[in-house]
Amino acid sequence: MVNRIILGVTAANDEAELRSFLASLPSPPRVPARFDSPFSGIKQRLLTNFNSRLNAANYQAGVLRTQRLEKFIAKASRNSVQALLMAIAFTGIAEQFGPFFGFFRRLGMFRYRD
């Protein structure tokens, strides 16, 4: 949305085009009846304002992306360790009580203990 606004403000060639573009936005900003500085100054201030908003949003998205990745790596590591420990525990149970112990031994999952 902000990119579209920046492109629209950049494309405006005079005050009337800029006013009509700003009025066409979903939530148009309040525009004074008369600008107190030249059109090029107003256009430059608008572009600077919207660019700073876009940069702030991109920075915040990057921070959130990094935080989500860190949380994902932590959860994935924890889940992997839990799955490995459960697999070891269940193979130990199968070794002692399971009817498929011979099958697991043939697969090489259990070694003879001396």
VMD Tcl script that draws the C-alpha trace (Angstrom):
set ca {
  {0.00 0.00 0.00}
  {2.77 2.42 0.93}
  {4.63 1.52 -2.28}
  {1.51 2.38 -4.27}
  {1.23 5.72 -2.48}
  {4.88 6.51 -3.18}
  {4.42 5.69 -6.86}
  {1.25 7.82 -7.02}
  {2.89 10.80 -5.35}
  {5.92 10.46 -7.62}
  {3.69 10.34 -10.70}
  {1.79 13.52 -9.75}
  {2.92 16.48 -11.85}
  {0.93 19.26 -10.25}
  {-1.09 20.11 -7.16}
  {-4.44 19.05 -8.65}
  {-3.16 15.58 -9.56}
  {-1.67 15.18 -6.10}
  {-4.92 16.22 -4.41}
  {-7.00 13.87 -6.57}
  {-4.62 10.99 -5.90}
  {-4.66 11.57 -2.14}
  {-8.46 11.82 -2.19}
  {-8.68 8.45 -3.99}
  {-6.91 6.60 -1.17}
  {-9.00 4.33 1.10}
  {-8.31 6.52 4.13}
  {-7.26 9.85 2.66}
  {-5.07 12.12 4.74}
  {-6.29 15.60 5.62}
  {-5.02 18.04 3.02}
  {-5.15 21.79 3.66}
  {-7.15 23.92 1.25}
  {-3.98 25.68 0.21}
  {-0.37 24.55 0.45}
  {2.01 26.92 2.22}
  {5.08 25.97 0.15}
  {5.80 25.15 -3.50}
  {4.51 21.92 -5.00}
  {7.99 20.38 -5.30}
  {8.60 20.92 -1.57}
  {5.27 19.37 -0.62}
  {5.89 16.42 -2.92}
  {9.37 15.88 -1.46}
  {8.06 16.02 2.12}
  {5.34 13.48 1.30}
  {7.86 11.15 -0.31}
  {10.23 11.46 2.65}
  {7.39 10.76 5.08}
  {6.13 7.70 3.21}
  {9.65 6.38 2.63}
  {10.40 6.61 6.34}
  {7.17 4.74 7.12}
  {8.07 2.08 4.57}
  {11.58 1.71 5.98}
  {10.22 1.42 9.52}
  {7.74 -1.26 8.44}
  {10.46 -3.19 6.59}
  {12.76 -3.01 9.62}
  {10.02 -4.22 11.94}
  {9.17 -7.07 9.55}
  {12.84 -8.08 9.50}
  {13.00 -8.11 13.29}
  {9.83 -10.19 13.49}
  {11.16 -12.59 10.85}
  {14.35 -13.08 12.85}
  {12.41 -13.66 16.09}
  {10.14 -16.20 14.39}
  {13.12 -18.04 12.93}
  {14.81 -18.20 16.33}
  {11.63 -19.57 17.94}
  {11.21 -22.11 15.13}
  {14.80 -23.36 15.46}
  {14.43 -23.69 19.23}
  {11.15 -25.60 18.96}
  {12.40 -27.80 16.11}
  {15.55 -28.69 18.07}
  {13.57 -29.50 21.20}
  {11.08 -31.61 19.25}
  {13.87 -33.48 17.46}
  {15.59 -34.33 20.74}
  {12.29 -35.45 22.24}
  {11.53 -37.64 19.23}
  {14.97 -39.23 19.40}
  {14.64 -39.92 23.13}
  {11.17 -41.41 22.63}
  {12.46 -43.63 19.83}
  {15.26 -44.88 22.06}
  {12.82 -45.51 24.91}
  {10.34 -47.38 22.71}
  {13.06 -49.55 21.20}
  {14.14 -50.39 24.73}
  {10.58 -51.38 25.58}
  {10.35 -53.45 22.39}
  {13.59 -55.21 23.29}
  {12.23 -56.34 26.62}
  {8.57 -57.01 26.02}
  {7.74 -56.85 22.35}
  {6.75 -59.78 20.14}
  {8.81 -58.32 17.29}
  {12.10 -58.43 19.16}
  {13.55 -61.01 16.76}
  {12.52 -58.84 13.81}
  {14.23 -55.80 15.30}
  {17.32 -57.85 16.09}
  {17.50 -59.05 12.46}
  {17.31 -55.46 11.32}
  {20.31 -54.74 13.52}
  {18.51 -52.39 15.86}
  {19.62 -54.31 18.97}
  {23.00 -55.71 19.76}
  {23.73 -58.48 22.18}
  {24.83 -57.23 25.53}
  {27.68 -59.00 27.26}
}
mol new
graphics top color blue
foreach p $ca { graphics top sphere $p radius 0.5 }
foreach p [lrange $ca 0 end-1] q [lrange $ca 1 end] { graphics top cylinder $p $q radius 0.2 }
display resetview
